[in-house]
């Protein structure tokens, strides 16, 4: 068996795998930055009267806001309290 060839093959594979990991990390970081910006815009634009969609697909209208919670009317006279971080999107009418 030629151990020198096996050693260089292992080193080559390690370098290639490192380059691939670096590329995946850069792509992932860029994607997360865009997602973080979109979520930040949701929380800055949200106000009382905004129509929102939750992560579970429930729609409602914001009737009150605290530091970390929202009171949302999901049906006439049906108001629930939820975390403001469960809002997935603002619904544009």
TIKOL-677465 format. One record per residue: residue number from 1; residue in one letter; x, y negated, z of N, C-alpha, C in turn. Coordinates in pm, whole numbers, padded with zeros to 5 digits. Last residue first. Layout:
BEGIN
num;residuo;n.xx;n.yy;n.zz;ca.xx;ca.yy;ca.zz;c.xx;c.yy;c.zz
NUM;a;X;Y;Z;X;Y;Z;X;Y;Z
...
END
This chain:
BEGIN
num;residuo;n.xx;n.yy;n.zz;ca.xx;ca.yy;ca.zz;c.xx;c.yy;c.zz
93;x;-05387;-04532;00253;-05523;-04529;00197;-05530;-04595;00063
92;x;-05132;-04324;00350;-05162;-04451;00283;-05299;-04439;00218
91;x;-05049;-04184;00645;-05134;-04166;00528;-05168;-04303;00473
90;x;-04732;-04095;00761;-04837;-04195;00762;-04917;-04179;00633
89;x;-04636;-03773;00889;-04644;-03872;00782;-04752;-03975;00814
88;x;-04604;-03632;01126;-04523;-03595;01010;-04523;-03703;00904
87;x;-04590;-03656;01466;-04643;-03720;01346;-04548;-03690;01230
86;x;-04468;-03570;01690;-04535;-03467;01612;-04598;-03526;01485
85;x;-04372;-03781;01832;-04276;-03712;01746;-04340;-03599;01665
84;x;-04564;-03864;02004;-04549;-03942;01880;-04453;-03875;01783
83;x;-04770;-03613;02137;-04636;-03671;02130;-04625;-03748;01998
82;x;-05115;-03700;02207;-05010;-03616;02149;-04875;-03687;02160
81;x;-05444;-03683;02306;-05315;-03743;02336;-05207;-03648;02287
80;x;-05749;-03740;02123;-05651;-03652;02184;-05523;-03731;02211
79;x;-06091;-03803;02100;-05957;-03862;02109;-05865;-03763;02181
78;x;-06376;-03825;01946;-06286;-03718;01989;-06144;-03770;01983
77;x;-06548;-04011;01831;-06548;-03998;01977;-06468;-03877;02028
76;x;-06519;-03852;01522;-06589;-03956;01597;-06598;-03921;01746
75;x;-06188;-03711;01525;-06328;-03704;01484;-06399;-03814;01562
74;x;-05947;-03791;01613;-05946;-03695;01504;-06086;-03670;01450
73;x;-05770;-04052;01737;-05909;-04010;01714;-05909;-03919;01592
72;x;-05502;-04041;01961;-05545;-04033;01822;-05688;-03982;01816
71;x;-05255;-04186;02139;-05394;-04143;02151;-05451;-04154;02010
70;x;-04919;-04080;02180;-05021;-04150;02102;-05157;-04098;02143
69;x;-04612;-04119;02367;-04739;-04053;02333;-04829;-04144;02251
68;x;-04391;-04257;02453;-04369;-04130;02383;-04497;-04061;02339
67;x;-04502;-04517;02526;-04360;-04498;02490;-04340;-04372;02405
66;x;-04824;-04534;02366;-04736;-04552;02481;-04594;-04531;02432
65;x;-05111;-04646;02190;-04970;-04603;02186;-04904;-04630;02320
64;x;-05428;-04572;02036;-05346;-04627;02144;-05206;-04569;02138
63;x;-05536;-04476;01808;-05618;-04570;01885;-05542;-04631;02001
62;x;-05470;-04364;01486;-05409;-04402;01612;-05499;-04506;01682
61;x;-05659;-04112;01339;-05632;-04255;01343;-05580;-04292;01481
60;x;-05569;-03804;01164;-05637;-03884;01265;-05597;-04030;01253
59;x;-05535;-03463;01061;-05535;-03606;01031;-05610;-03680;01141
58;x;-05323;-03183;01086;-05441;-03253;01138;-05426;-03402;01108
57;x;-05097;-03042;01023;-05189;-03071;00914;-05316;-03141;00960
56;x;-04904;-03011;01215;-04997;-02899;01196;-05099;-02924;01086
55;x;-04779;-03257;01223;-04705;-03146;01167;-04795;-03026;01141
54;x;-05039;-03499;01139;-04951;-03427;01230;-04882;-03313;01158
53;x;-05081;-03804;00981;-05095;-03659;00967;-04993;-03595;01059
52;x;-05266;-04111;01039;-05148;-04026;01046;-05184;-03880;01019
51;x;-05344;-04447;00997;-05392;-04310;00972;-05268;-04222;00962
50;x;-05337;-04707;01236;-05270;-04631;01131;-05332;-04493;01118
49;x;-05445;-04820;01459;-05524;-04826;01337;-05462;-04749;01221
48;x;-05144;-04932;01592;-05284;-04897;01621;-05365;-04920;01495
47;x;-04869;-04816;01388;-04934;-04912;01477;-05076;-04866;01502
46;x;-04563;-04734;01233;-04685;-04687;01298;-04739;-04793;01394
45;x;-04318;-04816;01141;-04437;-04868;01073;-04567;-04830;01142
44;x;-04137;-04677;01298;-04136;-04823;01304;-04261;-04883;01239
43;x;-04192;-04409;01241;-04210;-04458;01377;-04207;-04609;01387
42;x;-04133;-04395;00966;-04266;-04359;01015;-04290;-04421;01151
41;x;-03862;-04459;00962;-03958;-04550;00900;-04100;-04522;00947
40;x;-03756;-04229;01082;-03742;-04359;01146;-03840;-04461;01091
39;x;-03810;-04041;00885;-03878;-04030;01015;-03870;-04162;01090
38;x;-03635;-04134;00684;-03780;-04127;00660;-03857;-04120;00791
37;x;-03386;-04105;00811;-03430;-04238;00768;-03582;-04239;00747
36;x;-03376;-03827;00842;-03375;-03912;00961;-03424;-04053;00927
35;x;-03362;-03751;00572;-03478;-03711;00652;-03488;-03799;00777
34;x;-03111;-03855;00501;-03231;-03901;00432;-03357;-03869;00513
33;x;-02948;-03705;00673;-02949;-03851;00682;-03074;-03909;00616
32;x;-02989;-03446;00581;-03037;-03482;00715;-03042;-03633;00733
31;x;-02862;-03463;00331;-03005;-03433;00340;-03062;-03475;00475
30;x;-02597;-03508;00411;-02666;-03607;00328;-02818;-03588;00334
29;x;-02546;-03271;00549;-02539;-03399;00619;-02613;-03507;00541
28;x;-02563;-03080;00343;-02656;-03076;00455;-02659;-03210;00528
27;x;-02343;-03152;00187;-02478;-03155;00129;-02583;-03160;00240
26;x;-02134;-03107;00372;-02157;-03240;00315;-02298;-03254;00258
25;x;-02160;-02829;00417;-02174;-02924;00528;-02202;-03065;00477
24;x;-02104;-02725;00165;-02237;-02706;00224;-02262;-02803;00338
23;x;-01831;-02803;00146;-01931;-02854;00050;-02072;-02840;00106
22;x;-01722;-02652;00359;-01712;-02798;00358;-01816;-02860;00264
21;x;-01771;-02390;00272;-01832;-02439;00396;-01830;-02591;00402
20;x;-01606;-02387;00043;-01751;-02370;00029;-01823;-02421;00153
19;x;-01356;-02413;00167;-01401;-02515;00072;-01552;-02507;00055
18;x;-01351;-02174;00317;-01343;-02304;00383;-01393;-02417;00294
17;x;-01351;-01981;00114;-01466;-01988;00206;-01467;-02121;00281
16;x;-01100;-02038;00002;-01222;-02054;-00079;-01345;-02065;00011
15;x;-00934;-01973;00221;-00934;-02109;00166;-01061;-02134;00085
14;x;-00992;-01700;00252;-01017;-01793;00362;-01023;-01937;00312
13;x;-00904;-01597;00005;-01045;-01590;00040;-01079;-01687;00153
12;x;-00626;-01647;00036;-00702;-01709;-00074;-00852;-01709;-00043
11;x;-00567;-01482;00253;-00546;-01627;00264;-00627;-01700;00156
10;x;-00625;-01230;00141;-00699;-01278;00259;-00686;-01430;00274
9;x;-00432;-01224;-00061;-00575;-01218;-00096;-00660;-01269;00020
8;x;-00197;-01223;00087;-00228;-01339;00002;-00375;-01340;-00041
7;x;-00228;-00964;00209;-00216;-01088;00288;-00252;-01211;00207
6;x;-00228;-00793;-00013;-00345;-00797;00075;-00344;-00926;00158
5;x;00030;-00840;-00107;-00086;-00872;-00192;-00212;-00884;-00107
4;x;00175;-00739;00111;00192;-00878;00069;00074;-00923;-00017
3;x;00121;-00472;00129;00066;-00560;00230;00080;-00707;00192
2;x;00049;-00226;-00074;00126;-00348;-00084;00064;-00454;00009
1;x;00083;00117;00000;00000;00000;00000;00089;-00125;00000
END
